[in-house]
Each structure stands twice: as structure tokens, then as C-alpha cells.
């Protein structure tokens, strides 16, 4: 009888530990998902900010004047001045666009 009781207690304890472990894992997973979601939000806001900046008339007109003031061996094609932009609106700046 004692042994049976001990075994039952052990089983309950084990189940409890498994439940706690499962809850911990869920918590970690939830935090991770939230962090990833926050990063996505931040990066899309950043992207929009840069996209707005690089598509603004003011920026493009200053780029134009830079481009027209370059001559000779320093001339670059347009994409190397502006960087390239993919369909998602992510702008990849080339090194020559950093004045």
C-alpha cells in the first residue's frame, strides 16, 4: 500500500513538472513571437521612413544636382547614384550614394 501511494505521488509530481515545463516553453515561444512581430513593425516603419526620405522631391533634386555636377571619369549610371530599390520598397543604397 505504501509503495502504491509513493508511486502515485511520484506520478503526480512528474505530471506537475511536465506541466510547468510546458508552460515555460509556451511563455518563451510567446515572447519570441512577440519580439519578432515587434522587429517586423520596427523594420517596416524604418523602411517607410527611408522610402519617404529617398522618394521626396527635396532628396531627389539634391541627388540630381550632385549627379549633374559629376563629370568625366567620375560619372556613374543612375542606379549607382540612387542605389537600387526592389519591389518591396526596400532601398539598397550603393556605396557611391554616401556623400
Secondary structure, 3 states (H helix, E strand, C coil): CHHHHHHHHHHHHHHHHHHHHHHHHHHHHHHHHHHHHHHHHHHHHHHHHHHHHHHCHHHHHHHHHHHHHCCHHHCCCHHHHHCEECCCCCEECCHHHCC
